[in-house]
Amino acid sequence: MNTSARTLILLLASGIFAAGAVHAERADRDKPVNLDAAKVTIDDIKRVHIFEGNVVLTQGTLVIKSAKLVVTQDAEGFQKGVATGGADGLARFRQKRDGKDEYMDGEGERIEYDSRSEKAEFFKRAYVKSGMDEVRGDFISYDGITEQYLVTATPGAKPGSEQSRVHAVIQPKSTKKDAASGAPAAIRAAP
């Protein structure tokens, strides 16, 4: 594979997830992409790149681990990525949040990201943690533009079972004044 083809593949693969993470570390975009996989299949005509076998993609603070990563690009240059499988059957990612000493972590049996809509979706055994906040359910959708989550339970699950519920831990947000005075932060209701 020639150098320009390899560079294009790495840019596509990294751009798919790096662009969509919650306030992702901006400096990551300027870092080199490192990709390890047992096998790479490239179809330049269809614009499909498939990475298989203990896939590990790193770019700065971004780390994606999966059994398989498929990246497609449309005619306008927007990419879609699908990461599946991995340790315990879960695809995983981790990335530092921009300007904060916190990370966003996510996992699911399948993680999909669409750079056009800036939406990330986590399927089956889905979990996302951003800072100290976390959500868990059968399906999680995160809109990177509106910064809103949708979390659903397993469809058809027995009422009252663990699978029939979603779980969220949302930490109170303190203001600089509250933090400086040591006073507890006010609880803000969602609009």
Beta strands, then each sheet from edge to edge (+ up, - down):
strand 1: 33-36
strand 2: 39-43
strand 3: 48-59
strand 4: 62-73
strand 5: 79-84
strand 6: 91-96
strand 7: 103-108
strand 8: 110-114
strand 9: 119-130
strand 10: 133-143
strand 11: 148-152
strand 12: 167-169
sheet 1: 1+ 3- 2+
sheet 2: 1+ 3- 4+ 5- 8+ 9- 7+ 6-
sheet 3: 1+ 3- 4+ 5- 8+ 9- 10+ 11-
sheet 4: 1+ 3- 4+ 5- 8+ 9- 10+ 12-
end
